[in-house]
Amino acid sequence: MKEKKPENPLSDLTAPLNVNIEVTKTCNLSCIYCSASSEHDAPQEELTLDELFDLAEQLKEMKVFRIKITGGEPFYKKGVFEFLRRISMHHRITINTNCTLITKERVRALTKINLDCLIVSLDSSDAEINDNIRGKGSFKRVIYALKLLSEANIPVNILATLSRYNYKNFLGLTDIAARFGINGISLNNVDIRGRAKDIFESISLTTEEKKKISDIIKENNNKNETKISWAQAHWYDLPEKALALQKEDIKRTNFLLPCRAGVNQCGIFFNGDVVPCINFTTLVAGNIRKNSLKEIWQESDVFNSMKVLSQTKTDQIKKCTGCKYLPVCAGGCRAKAMEHNGNIYEIDPECLYHNNLPS
């Protein structure tokens, strides 16, 4: 039975504002923790350039605001610059890249694209540590690329994935950022998907280590022009944020899905599968080979359910009942809850506090 659509117009957009497109599953590197399990050869079911061009027309007609391009490695896909050129004519775009395939010719091509930012993967300021994670010679190629991008005034953000291999010296990335005029560094945790699944326990960090990193980030951001952001660090700020609400006597009704996945954004995988966000690998709303993106967005039961979820109170996560931090975290990430536990109403596996809840 279909769930009734919410009446709030903000939760019933006729088109997503943001779309994340995995243009390829191929990559020239083989990072040990790759959540996409990228390959050197394109799978048979990968979208063709013509299919991507058709998607570009659909995105234009739907007036989608922002496009994020990812992979695999986007620049490893032959002909991708023509797709980038087409979508950049009508949308703001960012590109996630390992940056090892950047050349002077490709930098010139990037200067002709309406590019918001190039998000460059770099895991350490130590060449040996980075190359052990991402592949031999990758550090040298990224540094060369950053020099070219800096000279061309192309905006860049560094993205590092924290693991047991690099967490002790991640702060050295601020020196590289300063060297090339990069204002932002983002950090991710290793996700228990793809190639990381079998080695997750051995390479992921402990709660205590993550807490120390959070403190280091706060100290850096208070005194350094190069700011570091870490989305998962919100868990360590919950006590002080909850206390601030209490002091101000702020009471609010909290709903699930603060990220608005499936409400104002969606993801498209390399094979055309459409999901609420790229982290929802199993919650497929449709496929653009079978239906238009507009039809999937407006008619899919999956997206309808996500809109309902966005107006569902956080107390529906039974394991969070009684948690004093629930008004602040809003239950955490629904995608991780589903991917790790098979249930969208389960607890976020990264939560630090669920073991202290009343039974």
N, C-alpha and C positions, 0 to 999 in steps of 0.2 A: 504494500500500500504506500502510495506517495505521501510524503510529509507535506503539510500545508506550508506554503511559502510565507516568510515573515512579511509583515506589512510595512516595516521600516524601509523607506526608499533607499537609504544609504546602504542597505544590505541586499539590494536588488538591482545592481547596475546592469545595464544592457550589454556592457562589454567590460572586460578587465582593464584596470589602469596599467598594470604591469604584467609582462609575460616573460618568462625565463625559458629560453630555447636551447636545448642540447643539440647543436647542429651536427655533431658526429660523436661516435663512440671511439674513434681512433685517436691514437696519441703516439708521438715519437718517443715518449718516456714510459717507464714502468714503475711509478712511485709505489713504495711498499704498502702504503695505506689507501690506495686509490679506491674511493667509495663507488666509482663508476665501473670499476674493473675494466678500464680502457684496454683496447687491443691495437696492434699495429696494422691489422687489416680490417677493412670495413665489413661489418656483418651484412648479410644479404638483405636484411630488412631495413637497412638504414635509408632515410629519406634521400632522394636524389636532389640535385640542384634545381631541377624544374619544379619539383614538389615544394622546395623551399621558396622558390620564386612565387608560386601560387599562394603560399602562406603569407608572403610579404604583401600581396594584394589584399588578402583577407584582413590582415592587421591594419592596413591603411584604411579600408572601408569601415572597420570597427572603431577607428580613431583611438587605438591603444596609445597610451602616453609614453611609456618607457619599456624598452626591450633590453633584456640581459642575455648575452650570448655566452654559452659555455660548451663544454665537451665532456670527455676527451679533450683534445687540443684543437680549438677552432681553426687555427692557421694550418693545421695538418690536412684539412679538407680542401681538395682541389676546387678552385673556382669560388671559394667562400667570399672573396672580396667583392664580387659582383652582388652577392646577397647582402653583404654589409652596406654597400653603396645604396642599394634600393631601400633598405629599411631606414637608413640614416636620413633619407630625404624627408621622412614623415614622422620619425620617432627619435626620442633621446635614447642613446644606447650606451651600455657598458659591455666590456668584453673580459671574460676570465681567460687567462693564458699562462702557460709556463714560460713564455717569452724566449724560448731557446731557438725559435725559428724566425726571429725578427732580423731583417736585413735593411740596408739603406733603402732599397726599392719598396719594401713593405712599409717602412716608416713614411715614405713619401705618399703612399696610398692611404695611410691612416690620417695624414694631415688633410685629406680631401673628404674625410668622413665626419659627420656630425657626432663626434665622440665625447661622451661625458667623462669617461674614465677608462683606463686600461688597468685591470686588476691583475697584478703580476705575482705568481706563486714563487716564493723564495723562503726556504725554511731555516736558514742560518747564515750568519755573516762569516762563518768558518766554511771554507770551500770543501774540506774533507767531509765534515758533518752533513752539509747539504747534499753532496754528491752520493754519499752512502744511502741517503733517503730517496733521492730523486733520479740519480743516474750520473755516471762519470762524465765530467766536463760540463754539466748543466750550470754550475755556479759561474764559470767563466763566460759562458754564452749569455747568461742573464745580465751580468755586469756590463758586458758589451752592449746589450740591447738597451739597458737603462741609460747608458751614455748617449746613444743615438736618440732615444725618446726625449731625454732632457734637452738635447740640442735643438730638437724640433718643437719644444714646448708642448708636448703631448702629456696631458694629466695622467698621473700614475698613482696607484695605491698598492702597497705591498701586502700580500696575504701569506701568512705562515700557519702551518698546522702543528700544534704542540704535541710532542710525543716524548718518550723517554730519551730519544736521541738528541733532542735540541733544546729542551726546556731550560737548561742551565745557562745558555748563552743567547737566548732570543733577543735580549736587550741590545745586543750588538747591531741588530738590524736598524736601529735608530741612526747609527753612524752612516750606514749606506744610504738611508733616506735623506739625511742632511747633505750628503755628498752630491746627490742628484736632484735636490730641491723637491723631495717628496714629503708632503705634509702628513700623510696618514699611513698607519700600519694596522692591519686587522689580524686577529688571531682566531683560529678554530681549534676545537678539540678533534681528536681522531674519532670518526664515527664507525660504529660496528656494522659496516656494510662493505660489500665488495671484497677487495683483497685484504682489507683490515680484519675481516671477520675471524679468520683463523688465528691471528696473532694479536688480537685486541688486548687480551689480558697482559701480554708481555710488553706492549709498547705504550699503553695508556697510563696516565698519571694518577696518583692517589689524590684523595680529597685534600690532604694536608699540603701536597705539592702545589695543587691548583690554588689553594688559599694564599700561599706565599707569592705565587705569580700575580694574583689579584692585587696584593699589597704593593708589589714592585711596580705594577702598572699605574696605580694611584700616585705613587711617589714620582714616577716619570712624568705623568701628565700634569703634575703640579709645578714642575720646574723646567720641562723640556718643550720646545716648540713642536717637535715631532710627537704627535699624539698617538697613543695605542688604544684601539678598541677591541673588546673581547665580549662577544654577545653572551657567552655562557657565564661570564663573571657576574651576571645579575643575581645569581644564587647567593653570592657572598655579601651582597648589599641588602638582602631582604630584612635582616633584623633592624638596621638603622632606618630603612624606609618605612617599615611597619611602625617603628617608634615615632617617626615624624607624623604619620597619619594619626596616631593615637594622641600625640600632643596637641595637634590641631583639631582634634575631635572630628575628623573627616570620616563620614560613613558613606559608602557607595556600593551600589549593586554591581557585582562583577560577573562578567560573562566569559565563556571560553573563547578561544581563538583570537587573542589580541593581535596576532600577526595578519589576520584577515585573509589567510589562504583560502582560495575558492570563493572568496567574497569580493575582493577587488584585484586578485592576482591569480595566475595559474602557471603551470609549467608544461612544456612539451618535450618529450623524450626523443631520442635519435630515430626511433621507429614510428613516430607520429602519435604515440599515446599521450593523452592529455590528462594531467593530474592537478590537484589543488595547489601543490608546490612540488618542486623537484625532490623534496625529502619524502613525499608520499609515493613510494615506489610501487605499492600494491593497490592503491586506491585510484583505479583508472576510470575516468569519466567517459572516455570515448577515444576515437582515433580519427585524425584529420584525413586519412585515406578513405574513410567511410562516410564521414559527415563533416560539414564545415565547422570551423572553430566557433562561429556564431551559434550554430545549432547546438553544439555541445555545451557551450557556456550557458545558454538560455534554457535548454530543455533537459539536461542531464540530471538524473536523480542524485548523482554524487554532489554536484554543485548546489542543488537545492538543499541537500542535507547539510552541507557546509554553512549555508546561509542560516539554516535553523540552528546549527551549532553555535554560531556567532551570537545568538540571543538565548542560549541555554546557560543557566546559572552554573557557577563553578562548583556548587555543592553536589553536582551530578557525578563528580569524581569521588566515589565513596571513600577511597583511601586517603583523601585529603580532608575529609570532614574532621573538624576540630583543630585544624592547623591555623595558628595565629598569623601565618604569613600568606595565607591564601588570598586575602584582599589585594596583595601586592603582586604576586607572581601570576595570578589568574590561572593557575593549574599547569603552567609551563607549556612545552611544545606538544601539540596533539599528534604531529607526524611521528616524533620519536616514540611517543607512547604507543602508537599503533604499530610501528615497525618493530619495536622491541617486544611488545606484549600481545600483539594481535587484536587489540581493542582500543578504540579511539578514546574511550572513557577511562582508560587505565592511567596510572601515575607516570609522569615524565621520569625516565630512568636516570636522568642526571640530578634529580632532586636530592638535596643534602639532608632533608629534615624528616622524610617519611618514616624513618626508623624510630623517631621520637614521638610519633602520634599515638593517641589513645587507641587501644585495640578494640 
